[in-house]
């Protein structure tokens, strides 16, 4: 029996439909600085230059609003320590300072999710000076593309406010108890991304979001597919969203196809990324 040919990564898709102002693209990203996520770098930059506009999930020039006190602070009168026994909180304190180098006292009014995000970032490989989507945004900005957000920042803030605080607290404690397993799962996700298998990426995303998957994945897929459909009708667009939103029966690809768009996977012939990018993107200008 002959071995089956290894499936090509399916992270970059061409979008066409009669009547559109030009060819558009949809790219599945990963919000990390791991060099393995940059394999499509040259091809993606080439396609960005062929489009009028560039969009990420939100307008990254407004991203600081997501970290504002309004969205990331606990309700008045509540503190992080309120969610844990003294023994557990002491362990979280040691854990947080070990992996981030920051004093947890500065975050005593922060939602547990904020601490989880900080630790997650510290556990990942940070080979590059910026994350993949930040790099692409900077490249598009330097090359005078129209910059857009598919979702409004206010929508993402409202989404985060819907995540129950007890769920956030449990997730942080689970990370503390199982940090080795948690880091292993993060590194595995980077490998899955490099492999470009959308089915496996979706499976991982569903597992990580648990009972919140409808709110965090499926509902957002519907919104983003509708917005992308409207945006590509106005100008040629390169849109970059988390790869977990692309695949599956409820994914953006399926929804765009159902809306009458032709989608074609664009293979990547560029060699894998071997060295860190320059923060100013100068080598691609």
ABEGO torsion letter per residue (X at the ends): XBBBBBBBBBABBBBBBBGBAEBBBBBBBBBBABAAAAAAAAAAAAAAAABABBBBABBAAAAAAAABAAAABBBBGBBAAAABBAAAAAAAAAAAAAAAGBBAAAAAABBAAAAAAAAAAAABBBABABBAAAAAAAAAAAAGBBBBBABBAAAAAAAAAABBAAAAAAAAAAAAAAAAAAAAAAAAAAAAAAAGBAAAAAAAAAAAAEAAAAAAAAAAAAAAAAAAAAAAAABBBBBBBBAAAABEAABAAAAAAAAGBBBBBBBBABBBBABBBBAAGAAAX
